[in-house]
Every structure is written in structure tokens, then in C-alpha cells.
């Protein structure tokens, strides 16, 4: 089922935004569930508020990939609020 297409509901993050995600991951001490590694590559952000009513309106799940080449299940994710990582032009003013 491999596909190069980016799903439209996913948000691609800029490098500064990825840095913010990594800073948060380090902050909360997130570890890979498979190998316990703490080195991650940041992928797309999936907006959760749209999909799940139980989520906050600004909740996102950001994909993380464990950088350990021996990791058996390298894909995980981190739960973030919009203002924790999105600093882009799409910000509505308060
Ligand atoms: Zn891992």
C-alpha cells in the first residue's frame, strides 16, 4: 500500500516547526516504544480536532520516526497543541 501522496489532511511542517516539536519531545522525555531511543525525525502533523470531537480544537498528532536503524517499530507520534509548534502564516490573530 505504499504511496508517495501526502494525505490532504496532513500538515507538512517547516524546519523551525520541526525544531519546536523536537524540543517538546525532549521536554516531555518521550522515548521510542520499541527500542527506548530518544532520537526522532519529525514527519507530518495530523489535525485531530477535526476528526475526534473529544479532542481539543487545536490538537494535533505529529508523526515521529525513531532514528535507530535497528528499531523494529520506528513509527510513533506525539500529541501537541497548535501553539506548541505551529508558528506559520496560517495563524489567525486573536
Ligand atoms: Zn526505536
PDB file of the backbone (N, CA, C, O) and the ligand in Angstrom, with CONECT records:
HET     ZN  A 101       1
ATOM      1  N   UNK A   1       0.819  -1.198   0.000  1.00  0.00           N
ATOM      2  CA  UNK A   1       0.000   0.000   0.000  1.00  0.00           C
ATOM      3  C   UNK A   1       0.854   1.249   0.000  1.00  0.00           C
ATOM      4  O   UNK A   1       0.393   2.308   0.427  1.00  0.00           O
ATOM      5  N   UNK A   2       2.087   1.153  -0.468  1.00  0.00           N
ATOM      6  CA  UNK A   2       2.956   2.323  -0.441  1.00  0.00           C
ATOM      7  C   UNK A   2       2.432   3.412  -1.357  1.00  0.00           C
ATOM      8  O   UNK A   2       1.945   3.143  -2.455  1.00  0.00           O
ATOM      9  N   UNK A   3       2.539   4.619  -0.895  1.00  0.00           N
ATOM     10  CA  UNK A   3       2.066   5.748  -1.685  1.00  0.00           C
ATOM     11  C   UNK A   3       2.938   6.948  -1.424  1.00  0.00           C
ATOM     12  O   UNK A   3       3.327   7.217  -0.288  1.00  0.00           O
ATOM     13  N   UNK A   4       3.240   7.661  -2.476  1.00  0.00           N
ATOM     14  CA  UNK A   4       4.030   8.869  -2.298  1.00  0.00           C
ATOM     15  C   UNK A   4       3.155  10.077  -2.004  1.00  0.00           C
ATOM     16  O   UNK A   4       3.651  11.151  -1.663  1.00  0.00           O
ATOM     17  N   UNK A   5       1.858   9.890  -2.139  1.00  0.00           N
ATOM     18  CA  UNK A   5       0.958  11.023  -1.975  1.00  0.00           C
ATOM     19  C   UNK A   5       0.832  11.433  -0.521  1.00  0.00           C
ATOM     20  O   UNK A   5       0.788  10.592   0.378  1.00  0.00           O
ATOM     21  N   UNK A   6       0.774  12.720  -0.307  1.00  0.00           N
ATOM     22  CA  UNK A   6       0.566  13.238   1.041  1.00  0.00           C
ATOM     23  C   UNK A   6      -0.929  13.387   1.245  1.00  0.00           C
ATOM     24  O   UNK A   6      -1.617  14.006   0.433  1.00  0.00           O
ATOM     25  N   UNK A   7      -1.422  12.825   2.315  1.00  0.00           N
ATOM     26  CA  UNK A   7      -2.854  12.953   2.557  1.00  0.00           C
ATOM     27  C   UNK A   7      -3.197  14.415   2.827  1.00  0.00           C
ATOM     28  O   UNK A   7      -2.465  15.101   3.540  1.00  0.00           O
ATOM     29  N   UNK A   8      -4.287  14.888   2.272  1.00  0.00           N
ATOM     30  CA  UNK A   8      -4.574  16.325   2.310  1.00  0.00           C
ATOM     31  C   UNK A   8      -4.813  16.855   3.713  1.00  0.00           C
ATOM     32  O   UNK A   8      -4.630  18.047   3.963  1.00  0.00           O
ATOM     33  N   UNK A   9      -5.221  15.981   4.638  1.00  0.00           N
ATOM     34  CA  UNK A   9      -5.479  16.472   5.987  1.00  0.00           C
ATOM     35  C   UNK A   9      -4.203  16.580   6.817  1.00  0.00           C
ATOM     36  O   UNK A   9      -4.230  17.047   7.955  1.00  0.00           O
ATOM     37  N   UNK A  10      -3.095  16.146   6.240  1.00  0.00           N
ATOM     38  CA  UNK A  10      -1.833  16.267   6.957  1.00  0.00           C
ATOM     39  C   UNK A  10      -1.169  17.605   6.662  1.00  0.00           C
ATOM     40  O   UNK A  10      -1.308  18.156   5.570  1.00  0.00           O
ATOM     41  N   UNK A  11      -0.456  18.111   7.639  1.00  0.00           N
ATOM     42  CA  UNK A  11       0.225  19.381   7.516  1.00  0.00           C
ATOM     43  C   UNK A  11       1.725  19.134   7.518  1.00  0.00           C
ATOM     44  O   UNK A  11       2.266  18.563   8.465  1.00  0.00           O
ATOM     45  N   UNK A  12       2.385  19.562   6.467  1.00  0.00           N
ATOM     46  CA  UNK A  12       3.839  19.428   6.440  1.00  0.00           C
ATOM     47  C   UNK A  12       4.456  20.549   7.263  1.00  0.00           C
ATOM     48  O   UNK A  12       4.083  21.714   7.125  1.00  0.00           O
ATOM     49  N   UNK A  13       5.394  20.188   8.114  1.00  0.00           N
ATOM     50  CA  UNK A  13       5.994  21.183   8.994  1.00  0.00           C
ATOM     51  C   UNK A  13       7.266  21.760   8.388  1.00  0.00           C
ATOM     52  O   UNK A  13       8.014  21.077   7.689  1.00  0.00           O
ATOM     53  N   UNK A  14       7.485  23.025   8.676  1.00  0.00           N
ATOM     54  CA  UNK A  14       8.738  23.660   8.276  1.00  0.00           C
ATOM     55  C   UNK A  14       9.841  23.229   9.254  1.00  0.00           C
ATOM     56  O   UNK A  14       9.560  22.674  10.316  1.00  0.00           O
ATOM     57  N   UNK A  15      11.078  23.490   8.884  1.00  0.00           N
ATOM     58  CA  UNK A  15      12.187  23.111   9.761  1.00  0.00           C
ATOM     59  C   UNK A  15      12.096  23.753  11.152  1.00  0.00           C
ATOM     60  O   UNK A  15      12.307  23.064  12.150  1.00  0.00           O
ATOM     61  N   UNK A  16      11.787  25.059  11.242  1.00  0.00           N
ATOM     62  CA  UNK A  16      11.654  25.644  12.589  1.00  0.00           C
ATOM     63  C   UNK A  16      10.534  24.988  13.391  1.00  0.00           C
ATOM     64  O   UNK A  16      10.645  24.831  14.607  1.00  0.00           O
ATOM     65  N   UNK A  17       9.461  24.609  12.711  1.00  0.00           N
ATOM     66  CA  UNK A  17       8.361  23.941  13.415  1.00  0.00           C
ATOM     67  C   UNK A  17       8.786  22.561  13.891  1.00  0.00           C
ATOM     68  O   UNK A  17       8.423  22.134  14.988  1.00  0.00           O
ATOM     69  N   UNK A  18       9.556  21.866  13.063  1.00  0.00           N
ATOM     70  CA  UNK A  18      10.076  20.554  13.476  1.00  0.00           C
ATOM     71  C   UNK A  18      10.992  20.690  14.689  1.00  0.00           C
ATOM     72  O   UNK A  18      10.990  19.845  15.584  1.00  0.00           O
ATOM     73  N   UNK A  19      11.770  21.764  14.702  1.00  0.00           N
ATOM     74  CA  UNK A  19      12.642  22.000  15.853  1.00  0.00           C
ATOM     75  C   UNK A  19      11.824  22.183  17.124  1.00  0.00           C
ATOM     76  O   UNK A  19      12.207  21.709  18.194  1.00  0.00           O
ATOM     77  N   UNK A  20      10.692  22.874  16.997  1.00  0.00           N
ATOM     78  CA  UNK A  20       9.822  23.074  18.155  1.00  0.00           C
ATOM     79  C   UNK A  20       9.255  21.747  18.634  1.00  0.00           C
ATOM     80  O   UNK A  20       9.157  21.503  19.836  1.00  0.00           O
ATOM     81  N   UNK A  21       8.879  20.884  17.679  1.00  0.00           N
ATOM     82  CA  UNK A  21       8.363  19.565  18.046  1.00  0.00           C
ATOM     83  C   UNK A  21       9.437  18.773  18.780  1.00  0.00           C
ATOM     84  O   UNK A  21       9.167  18.161  19.814  1.00  0.00           O
ATOM     85  N   UNK A  22      10.661  18.785  18.241  1.00  0.00           N
ATOM     86  CA  UNK A  22      11.747  18.028  18.880  1.00  0.00           C
ATOM     87  C   UNK A  22      12.046  18.562  20.271  1.00  0.00           C
ATOM     88  O   UNK A  22      12.345  17.797  21.188  1.00  0.00           O
ATOM     89  N   UNK A  23      11.964  19.888  20.424  1.00  0.00           N
ATOM     90  CA  UNK A  23      12.203  20.479  21.743  1.00  0.00           C
ATOM     91  C   UNK A  23      11.148  19.996  22.728  1.00  0.00           C
ATOM     92  O   UNK A  23      11.444  19.717  23.890  1.00  0.00           O
ATOM     93  N   UNK A  24       9.911  19.901  22.245  1.00  0.00           N
ATOM     94  CA  UNK A  24       8.829  19.423  23.107  1.00  0.00           C
ATOM     95  C   UNK A  24       9.030  17.947  23.452  1.00  0.00           C
ATOM     96  O   UNK A  24       8.836  17.539  24.597  1.00  0.00           O
ATOM     97  N   UNK A  25       9.417  17.156  22.460  1.00  0.00           N
ATOM     98  CA  UNK A  25       9.646  15.726  22.677  1.00  0.00           C
ATOM     99  C   UNK A  25      10.714  15.523  23.755  1.00  0.00           C
ATOM    100  O   UNK A  25      10.594  14.660  24.625  1.00  0.00           O
ATOM    101  N   UNK A  26      11.764  16.350  23.667  1.00  0.00           N
ATOM    102  CA  UNK A  26      12.835  16.277  24.652  1.00  0.00           C
ATOM    103  C   UNK A  26      12.318  16.711  26.024  1.00  0.00           C
ATOM    104  O   UNK A  26      12.662  16.130  27.053  1.00  0.00           O
ATOM    105  N   UNK A  27      11.489  17.739  26.005  1.00  0.00           N
ATOM    106  CA  UNK A  27      10.919  18.302  27.223  1.00  0.00           C
ATOM    107  C   UNK A  27      10.125  17.273  28.007  1.00  0.00           C
ATOM    108  O   UNK A  27      10.267  17.164  29.225  1.00  0.00           O
ATOM    109  N   UNK A  28       9.285  16.515  27.303  1.00  0.00           N
ATOM    110  CA  UNK A  28       8.433  15.537  27.977  1.00  0.00           C
ATOM    111  C   UNK A  28       9.151  14.208  28.147  1.00  0.00           C
ATOM    112  O   UNK A  28       8.604  13.285  28.750  1.00  0.00           O
ATOM    113  N   UNK A  29      10.378  14.095  27.621  1.00  0.00           N
ATOM    114  CA  UNK A  29      11.151  12.874  27.788  1.00  0.00           C
ATOM    115  C   UNK A  29      10.578  11.700  27.022  1.00  0.00           C
ATOM    116  O   UNK A  29      10.668  10.557  27.472  1.00  0.00           O
ATOM    117  N   UNK A  30       9.983  11.976  25.858  1.00  0.00           N
ATOM    118  CA  UNK A  30       9.388  10.902  25.062  1.00  0.00           C
ATOM    119  C   UNK A  30      10.462   9.927  24.588  1.00  0.00           C
ATOM    120  O   UNK A  30      11.563  10.320  24.203  1.00  0.00           O
ATOM    121  N   UNK A  31      10.108   8.646  24.629  1.00  0.00           N
ATOM    122  CA  UNK A  31      11.013   7.585  24.170  1.00  0.00           C
ATOM    123  C   UNK A  31      10.301   6.725  23.146  1.00  0.00           C
ATOM    124  O   UNK A  31       9.077   6.596  23.158  1.00  0.00           O
ATOM    125  N   UNK A  32      11.090   6.140  22.261  1.00  0.00           N
ATOM    126  CA  UNK A  32      10.546   5.172  21.318  1.00  0.00           C
ATOM    127  C   UNK A  32       9.965   3.991  22.096  1.00  0.00           C
ATOM    128  O   UNK A  32      10.614   3.450  22.992  1.00  0.00           O
ATOM    129  N   UNK A  33       8.739   3.597  21.749  1.00  0.00           N
ATOM    130  CA  UNK A  33       8.091   2.493  22.459  1.00  0.00           C
ATOM    131  C   UNK A  33       8.776   1.171  22.165  1.00  0.00           C
ATOM    132  O   UNK A  33       8.675   0.228  22.949  1.00  0.00           O
ATOM    133  N   UNK A  34       9.471   1.099  21.039  1.00  0.00           N
ATOM    134  CA  UNK A  34      10.079  -0.161  20.641  1.00  0.00           C
ATOM    135  C   UNK A  34      11.475  -0.334  21.229  1.00  0.00           C
ATOM    136  O   UNK A  34      11.766  -1.355  21.853  1.00  0.00           O
ATOM    137  N   UNK A  35      12.342   0.668  21.030  1.00  0.00           N
ATOM    138  CA  UNK A  35      13.743   0.487  21.420  1.00  0.00           C
ATOM    139  C   UNK A  35      14.172   1.439  22.540  1.00  0.00           C
ATOM    140  O   UNK A  35      15.290   1.333  23.045  1.00  0.00           O
ATOM    141  N   UNK A  36      13.304   2.357  22.926  1.00  0.00           N
ATOM    142  CA  UNK A  36      13.657   3.274  24.003  1.00  0.00           C
ATOM    143  C   UNK A  36      14.517   4.440  23.546  1.00  0.00           C
ATOM    144  O   UNK A  36      14.986   5.227  24.368  1.00  0.00           O
ATOM    145  N   UNK A  37      14.726   4.554  22.244  1.00  0.00           N
ATOM    146  CA  UNK A  37      15.532   5.634  21.717  1.00  0.00           C
ATOM    147  C   UNK A  37      14.855   6.983  21.895  1.00  0.00           C
ATOM    148  O   UNK A  37      13.634   7.064  22.028  1.00  0.00           O
ATOM    149  N   UNK A  38      15.655   8.034  21.896  1.00  0.00           N
ATOM    150  CA  UNK A  38      15.097   9.374  22.076  1.00  0.00           C
ATOM    151  C   UNK A  38      15.429  10.285  20.898  1.00  0.00           C
ATOM    152  O   UNK A  38      15.222  11.497  20.964  1.00  0.00           O
ATOM    153  N   UNK A  39      15.939   9.702  19.835  1.00  0.00           N
ATOM    154  CA  UNK A  39      16.316  10.483  18.656  1.00  0.00           C
ATOM    155  C   UNK A  39      15.266  10.247  17.571  1.00  0.00           C
ATOM    156  O   UNK A  39      15.101   9.127  17.088  1.00  0.00           O
ATOM    157  N   UNK A  40      14.561  11.308  17.197  1.00  0.00           N
ATOM    158  CA  UNK A  40      13.445  11.143  16.266  1.00  0.00           C
ATOM    159  C   UNK A  40      13.566  12.078  15.068  1.00  0.00           C
ATOM    160  O   UNK A  40      14.135  13.165  15.157  1.00  0.00           O
ATOM    161  N   UNK A  41      13.014  11.624  13.946  1.00  0.00           N
ATOM    162  CA  UNK A  41      12.786  12.503  12.808  1.00  0.00           C
ATOM    163  C   UNK A  41      11.305  12.898  12.835  1.00  0.00           C
ATOM    164  O   UNK A  41      10.439  12.063  13.094  1.00  0.00           O
ATOM    165  N   UNK A  42      11.028  14.157  12.568  1.00  0.00           N
ATOM    166  CA  UNK A  42       9.661  14.664  12.632  1.00  0.00           C
ATOM    167  C   UNK A  42       8.991  14.575  11.265  1.00  0.00           C
ATOM    168  O   UNK A  42       9.563  14.991  10.257  1.00  0.00           O
ATOM    169  N   UNK A  43       7.795  14.039  11.237  1.00  0.00           N
ATOM    170  CA  UNK A  43       7.045  13.936   9.995  1.00  0.00           C
ATOM    171  C   UNK A  43       5.921  14.958   9.931  1.00  0.00           C
ATOM    172  O   UNK A  43       6.056  16.075  10.430  1.00  0.00           O
ATOM    173  N   UNK A  44       4.819  14.571   9.318  1.00  0.00           N
ATOM    174  CA  UNK A  44       3.688  15.474   9.167  1.00  0.00           C
ATOM    175  C   UNK A  44       2.886  15.589  10.460  1.00  0.00           C
ATOM    176  O   UNK A  44       2.976  14.747  11.353  1.00  0.00           O
ATOM    177  N   UNK A  45       2.111  16.647  10.525  1.00  0.00           N
ATOM    178  CA  UNK A  45       1.169  16.807  11.627  1.00  0.00           C
ATOM    179  C   UNK A  45      -0.230  16.460  11.132  1.00  0.00           C
ATOM    180  O   UNK A  45      -0.645  16.893  10.057  1.00  0.00           O
ATOM    181  N   UNK A  46      -0.950  15.675  11.925  1.00  0.00           N
ATOM    182  CA  UNK A  46      -2.324  15.325  11.603  1.00  0.00           C
ATOM    183  C   UNK A  46      -3.242  16.063  12.570  1.00  0.00           C
ATOM    184  O   UNK A  46      -3.118  15.933  13.788  1.00  0.00           O
ATOM    185  N   UNK A  47      -4.148  16.825  12.017  1.00  0.00           N
ATOM    186  CA  UNK A  47      -5.070  17.599  12.846  1.00  0.00           C
ATOM    187  C   UNK A  47      -6.116  16.683  13.449  1.00  0.00           C
ATOM    188  O   UNK A  47      -6.873  16.038  12.722  1.00  0.00           O
ATOM    189  N   UNK A  48      -6.167  16.618  14.775  1.00  0.00           N
ATOM    190  CA  UNK A  48      -7.081  15.704  15.453  1.00  0.00           C
ATOM    191  C   UNK A  48      -8.414  16.343  15.785  1.00  0.00           C
ATOM    192  O   UNK A  48      -9.438  15.661  15.836  1.00  0.00           O
ATOM    193  N   UNK A  49      -8.408  17.634  16.009  1.00  0.00           N
ATOM    194  CA  UNK A  49      -9.633  18.303  16.430  1.00  0.00           C
ATOM    195  C   UNK A  49     -10.747  18.123  15.415  1.00  0.00           C
ATOM    196  O   UNK A  49     -11.931  18.108  15.754  1.00  0.00           O
ATOM    197  N   UNK A  50     -10.338  17.988  14.165  1.00  0.00           N
ATOM    198  CA  UNK A  50     -11.309  17.806  13.098  1.00  0.00           C
ATOM    199  C   UNK A  50     -11.909  16.404  13.130  1.00  0.00           C
ATOM    200  O   UNK A  50     -13.080  16.222  12.799  1.00  0.00           O
ATOM    201  N   UNK A  51     -11.125  15.428  13.521  1.00  0.00           N
ATOM    202  CA  UNK A  51     -11.541  14.035  13.422  1.00  0.00           C
ATOM    203  C   UNK A  51     -12.268  13.542  14.667  1.00  0.00           C
ATOM    204  O   UNK A  51     -13.209  12.753  14.574  1.00  0.00           O
ATOM    205  N   UNK A  52     -11.832  14.007  15.818  1.00  0.00           N
ATOM    206  CA  UNK A  52     -12.350  13.462  17.065  1.00  0.00           C
ATOM    207  C   UNK A  52     -12.912  14.588  17.922  1.00  0.00           C
ATOM    208  O   UNK A  52     -12.187  15.501  18.316  1.00  0.00           O
ATOM    209  N   UNK A  53     -14.181  14.518  18.201  1.00  0.00           N
ATOM    210  CA  UNK A  53     -14.804  15.580  18.964  1.00  0.00           C
ATOM    211  C   UNK A  53     -14.275  15.642  20.389  1.00  0.00           C
ATOM    212  O   UNK A  53     -14.353  16.681  21.045  1.00  0.00           O
ATOM    213  N   UNK A  54     -13.738  14.523  20.861  1.00  0.00           N
ATOM    214  CA  UNK A  54     -13.227  14.527  22.232  1.00  0.00           C
ATOM    215  C   UNK A  54     -11.906  15.286  22.335  1.00  0.00           C
ATOM    216  O   UNK A  54     -11.447  15.610  23.430  1.00  0.00           O
ATOM    217  N   UNK A  55     -11.301  15.564  21.180  1.00  0.00           N
ATOM    218  CA  UNK A  55     -10.030  16.275  21.206  1.00  0.00           C
ATOM    219  C   UNK A  55     -10.264  17.780  21.290  1.00  0.00           C
ATOM    220  O   UNK A  55     -11.311  18.285  20.886  1.00  0.00           O
ATOM    221  N   UNK A  56      -9.282  18.474  21.814  1.00  0.00           N
ATOM    222  CA  UNK A  56      -9.337  19.927  21.798  1.00  0.00           C
ATOM    223  C   UNK A  56      -9.351  20.406  20.352  1.00  0.00           C
ATOM    224  O   UNK A  56      -8.889  19.708  19.449  1.00  0.00           O
ATOM    225  N   UNK A  57      -9.871  21.572  20.150  1.00  0.00           N
ATOM    226  CA  UNK A  57      -9.998  22.098  18.799  1.00  0.00           C
ATOM    227  C   UNK A  57      -8.648  22.361  18.137  1.00  0.00           C
ATOM    228  O   UNK A  57      -8.575  22.471  16.913  1.00  0.00           O
ATOM    229  N   UNK A  58      -7.600  22.463  18.913  1.00  0.00           N
ATOM    230  CA  UNK A  58      -6.295  22.769  18.324  1.00  0.00           C
ATOM    231  C   UNK A  58      -5.312  21.618  18.521  1.00  0.00           C
ATOM    232  O   UNK A  58      -4.100  21.831  18.548  1.00  0.00           O
ATOM    233  N   UNK A  59      -5.838  20.391  18.660  1.00  0.00           N
ATOM    234  CA  UNK A  59      -4.975  19.242  18.926  1.00  0.00           C
ATOM    235  C   UNK A  59      -4.444  18.627  17.630  1.00  0.00           C
ATOM    236  O   UNK A  59      -5.176  18.466  16.652  1.00  0.00           O
ATOM    237  N   UNK A  60      -3.171  18.295  17.648  1.00  0.00           N
ATOM    238  CA  UNK A  60      -2.539  17.633  16.514  1.00  0.00           C
ATOM    239  C   UNK A  60      -1.767  16.417  17.005  1.00  0.00           C
ATOM    240  O   UNK A  60      -1.310  16.369  18.147  1.00  0.00           O
ATOM    241  N   UNK A  61      -1.632  15.440  16.123  1.00  0.00           N
ATOM    242  CA  UNK A  61      -0.692  14.350  16.342  1.00  0.00           C
ATOM    243  C   UNK A  61       0.420  14.523  15.318  1.00  0.00           C
ATOM    244  O   UNK A  61       0.168  14.552  14.113  1.00  0.00           O
ATOM    245  N   UNK A  62       1.646  14.637  15.804  1.00  0.00           N
ATOM    246  CA  UNK A  62       2.768  14.811  14.894  1.00  0.00           C
ATOM    247  C   UNK A  62       3.515  13.481  14.795  1.00  0.00           C
ATOM    248  O   UNK A  62       3.898  12.889  15.803  1.00  0.00           O
ATOM    249  N   UNK A  63       3.712  13.029  13.558  1.00  0.00           N
ATOM    250  CA  UNK A  63       4.393  11.764  13.328  1.00  0.00           C
ATOM    251  C   UNK A  63       5.873  11.873  13.696  1.00  0.00           C
ATOM    252  O   UNK A  63       6.538  12.857  13.373  1.00  0.00           O
ATOM    253  N   UNK A  64       6.370  10.845  14.375  1.00  0.00           N
ATOM    254  CA  UNK A  64       7.793  10.758  14.693  1.00  0.00           C
ATOM    255  C   UNK A  64       8.315   9.434  14.176  1.00  0.00           C
ATOM    256  O   UNK A  64       7.620   8.420  14.233  1.00  0.00           O
ATOM    257  N   UNK A  65       9.544   9.442  13.668  1.00  0.00           N
ATOM    258  CA  UNK A  65      10.194   8.209  13.256  1.00  0.00           C
ATOM    259  C   UNK A  65      11.487   8.071  14.043  1.00  0.00           C
ATOM    260  O   UNK A  65      12.352   8.946  13.998  1.00  0.00           O
ATOM    261  N   UNK A  66      11.608   6.965  14.762  1.00  0.00           N
ATOM    262  CA  UNK A  66      12.813   6.681  15.537  1.00  0.00           C
ATOM    263  C   UNK A  66      14.003   6.564  14.586  1.00  0.00           C
ATOM    264  O   UNK A  66      13.920   5.912  13.546  1.00  0.00           O
ATOM    265  N   UNK A  67      15.104   7.202  14.956  1.00  0.00           N
ATOM    266  CA  UNK A  67      16.277   7.201  14.077  1.00  0.00           C
ATOM    267  C   UNK A  67      17.195   6.006  14.291  1.00  0.00           C
ATOM    268  O   UNK A  67      18.192   5.856  13.585  1.00  0.00           O
ATOM    269  N   UNK A  68      16.876   5.171  15.240  1.00  0.00           N
ATOM    270  CA  UNK A  68      17.688   3.985  15.473  1.00  0.00           C
ATOM    271  C   UNK A  68      17.525   3.016  14.304  1.00  0.00           C
ATOM    272  O   UNK A  68      16.422   2.515  14.085  1.00  0.00           O
ATOM    273  N   UNK A  69      18.591   2.736  13.545  1.00  0.00           N
ATOM    274  CA  UNK A  69      18.456   1.874  12.362  1.00  0.00           C
ATOM    275  C   UNK A  69      18.053   0.446  12.716  1.00  0.00           C
ATOM    276  O   UNK A  69      17.573  -0.288  11.852  1.00  0.00           O
ATOM    277  N   UNK A  70      18.237   0.045  13.957  1.00  0.00           N
ATOM    278  CA  UNK A  70      17.876  -1.310  14.364  1.00  0.00           C
ATOM    279  C   UNK A  70      16.472  -1.385  14.959  1.00  0.00           C
ATOM    280  O   UNK A  70      16.012  -2.455  15.357  1.00  0.00           O
ATOM    281  N   UNK A  71      15.804  -0.247  15.013  1.00  0.00           N
ATOM    282  CA  UNK A  71      14.485  -0.226  15.646  1.00  0.00           C
ATOM    283  C   UNK A  71      13.499  -1.036  14.821  1.00  0.00           C
ATOM    284  O   UNK A  71      13.449  -0.919  13.597  1.00  0.00           O
ATOM    285  N   UNK A  72      12.700  -1.874  15.522  1.00  0.00           N
ATOM    286  CA  UNK A  72      11.763  -2.733  14.806  1.00  0.00           C
ATOM    287  C   UNK A  72      10.439  -2.032  14.507  1.00  0.00           C
ATOM    288  O   UNK A  72       9.798  -2.320  13.496  1.00  0.00           O
ATOM    289  N   UNK A  73      10.037  -1.131  15.368  1.00  0.00           N
ATOM    290  CA  UNK A  73       8.781  -0.395  15.156  1.00  0.00           C
ATOM    291  C   UNK A  73       9.056   1.096  15.329  1.00  0.00           C
ATOM    292  O   UNK A  73       8.727   1.685  16.359  1.00  0.00           O
ATOM    293  N   UNK A  74       9.668   1.701  14.300  1.00  0.00           N
ATOM    294  CA  UNK A  74      10.181   3.058  14.476  1.00  0.00           C
ATOM    295  C   UNK A  74       9.130   4.167  14.438  1.00  0.00           C
ATOM    296  O   UNK A  74       9.448   5.325  14.708  1.00  0.00           O
ATOM    297  N   UNK A  75       7.878   3.825  14.106  1.00  0.00           N
ATOM    298  CA  UNK A  75       6.896   4.901  13.937  1.00  0.00           C
ATOM    299  C   UNK A  75       6.092   5.146  15.195  1.00  0.00           C
ATOM    300  O   UNK A  75       5.510   4.227  15.770  1.00  0.00           O
ATOM    301  N   UNK A  76       6.069   6.385  15.608  1.00  0.00           N
ATOM    302  CA  UNK A  76       5.254   6.772  16.754  1.00  0.00           C
ATOM    303  C   UNK A  76       4.750   8.182  16.497  1.00  0.00           C
ATOM    304  O   UNK A  76       4.827   8.684  15.375  1.00  0.00           O
ATOM    305  N   UNK A  77       4.246   8.801  17.517  1.00  0.00           N
ATOM    306  CA  UNK A  77       3.732  10.148  17.322  1.00  0.00           C
ATOM    307  C   UNK A  77       3.663  10.870  18.650  1.00  0.00           C
ATOM    308  O   UNK A  77       3.743  10.254  19.713  1.00  0.00           O
ATOM    309  N   UNK A  78       3.515  12.175  18.580  1.00  0.00           N
ATOM    310  CA  UNK A  78       3.402  12.966  19.798  1.00  0.00           C
ATOM    311  C   UNK A  78       2.209  13.912  19.655  1.00  0.00           C
ATOM    312  O   UNK A  78       1.950  14.478  18.593  1.00  0.00           O
ATOM    313  N   UNK A  79       1.509  14.054  20.754  1.00  0.00           N
ATOM    314  CA  UNK A  79       0.287  14.847  20.828  1.00  0.00           C
ATOM    315  C   UNK A  79       0.668  16.283  21.177  1.00  0.00           C
ATOM    316  O   UNK A  79       1.309  16.529  22.199  1.00  0.00           O
ATOM    317  N   UNK A  80       0.281  17.213  20.341  1.00  0.00           N
ATOM    318  CA  UNK A  80       0.665  18.602  20.580  1.00  0.00           C
ATOM    319  C   UNK A  80      -0.515  19.526  20.314  1.00  0.00           C
ATOM    320  O   UNK A  80      -1.438  19.197  19.569  1.00  0.00           O
ATOM    321  N   UNK A  81      -0.454  20.681  20.940  1.00  0.00           N
ATOM    322  CA  UNK A  81      -1.392  21.742  20.606  1.00  0.00           C
ATOM    323  C   UNK A  81      -0.765  22.660  19.573  1.00  0.00           C
ATOM    324  O   UNK A  81       0.453  22.826  19.504  1.00  0.00           O
ATOM    325  N   UNK A  82      -1.632  23.242  18.782  1.00  0.00           N
ATOM    326  CA  UNK A  82      -1.202  24.067  17.674  1.00  0.00           C
ATOM    327  C   UNK A  82      -0.128  25.091  18.079  1.00  0.00           C
ATOM    328  O   UNK A  82       0.889  25.237  17.402  1.00  0.00           O
ATOM    329  N   UNK A  83      -0.370  25.785  19.177  1.00  0.00           N
ATOM    330  CA  UNK A  83       0.565  26.861  19.530  1.00  0.00           C
ATOM    331  C   UNK A  83       1.881  26.332  20.089  1.00  0.00           C
ATOM    332  O   UNK A  83       2.786  27.112  20.385  1.00  0.00           O
ATOM    333  N   UNK A  84       1.996  25.009  20.237  1.00  0.00           N
ATOM    334  CA  UNK A  84       3.259  24.435  20.686  1.00  0.00           C
ATOM    335  C   UNK A  84       4.246  24.233  19.549  1.00  0.00           C
ATOM    336  O   UNK A  84       5.436  24.032  19.788  1.00  0.00           O
ATOM    337  N   UNK A  85       3.763  24.284  18.321  1.00  0.00           N
ATOM    338  CA  UNK A  85       4.709  24.045  17.229  1.00  0.00           C
ATOM    339  C   UNK A  85       4.409  24.818  15.949  1.00  0.00           C
ATOM    340  O   UNK A  85       5.304  25.025  15.129  1.00  0.00           O
ATOM    341  N   UNK A  86       3.152  25.251  15.769  1.00  0.00           N
ATOM    342  CA  UNK A  86       2.845  25.939  14.520  1.00  0.00           C
ATOM    343  C   UNK A  86       3.063  27.445  14.671  1.00  0.00           C
ATOM    344  O   UNK A  86       2.341  28.112  15.412  1.00  0.00           O
ATOM    345  N   UNK A  87       4.036  27.957  13.982  1.00  0.00           N
ATOM    346  CA  UNK A  87       4.315  29.392  14.052  1.00  0.00           C
ATOM    347  C   UNK A  87       4.172  30.008  12.682  1.00  0.00           C
ATOM    348  O   UNK A  87       4.711  31.082  12.418  1.00  0.00           O
ATOM    349  N   UNK A  88       3.447  29.332  11.806  1.00  0.00           N
ATOM    350  CA  UNK A  88       3.403  29.720  10.414  1.00  0.00           C
ATOM    351  C   UNK A  88       2.425  30.832  10.108  1.00  0.00           C
ATOM    352  O   UNK A  88       1.826  31.419  11.009  1.00  0.00           O
ATOM    353  N   UNK A  89       2.272  31.109   8.849  1.00  0.00           N
ATOM    354  CA  UNK A  89       1.461  32.232   8.382  1.00  0.00           C
ATOM    355  C   UNK A  89      -0.032  31.963   8.564  1.00  0.00           C
ATOM    356  O   UNK A  89      -0.841  32.889   8.501  1.00  0.00           O
ATOM    357  N   UNK A  90      -0.399  30.700   8.791  1.00  0.00           N
ATOM    358  CA  UNK A  90      -1.815  30.370   8.853  1.00  0.00           C
ATOM    359  C   UNK A  90      -2.435  30.710  10.204  1.00  0.00           C
ATOM    360  O   UNK A  90      -3.605  30.408  10.439  1.00  0.00           O
ATOM    361  N   UNK A  91      -1.676  31.326  11.080  1.00  0.00           N
ATOM    362  CA  UNK A  91      -2.198  31.721  12.385  1.00  0.00           C
ATOM    363  C   UNK A  91      -3.291  32.775  12.241  1.00  0.00           C
ATOM    364  O   UNK A  91      -3.106  33.812  11.603  1.00  0.00           O
ATOM    365  N   UNK A  92      -4.424  32.480  12.847  1.00  0.00           N
ATOM    366  CA  UNK A  92      -5.423  33.541  12.919  1.00  0.00           C
ATOM    367  C   UNK A  92      -5.049  34.447  14.081  1.00  0.00           C
ATOM    368  O   UNK A  92      -4.551  33.978  15.105  1.00  0.00           O
ATOM    369  N   UNK A  93      -5.284  35.724  13.928  1.00  0.00           N
ATOM    370  CA  UNK A  93      -4.968  36.629  15.020  1.00  0.00           C
ATOM    371  C   UNK A  93      -6.051  36.555  16.088  1.00  0.00           C
ATOM    372  O   UNK A  93      -7.222  36.331  15.781  1.00  0.00           O
ATOM    373  N   UNK A  94      -5.666  36.738  17.301  1.00  0.00           N
ATOM    374  CA  UNK A  94      -6.578  36.568  18.437  1.00  0.00           C
ATOM    375  C   UNK A  94      -7.571  37.724  18.533  1.00  0.00           C
ATOM    376  O   UNK A  94      -8.412  37.743  19.431  1.00  0.00           O
TER     377      UNK A  94
HETATM  378 ZN    ZN A 101      13.051   2.910  18.188  1.00  0.00          ZN
END
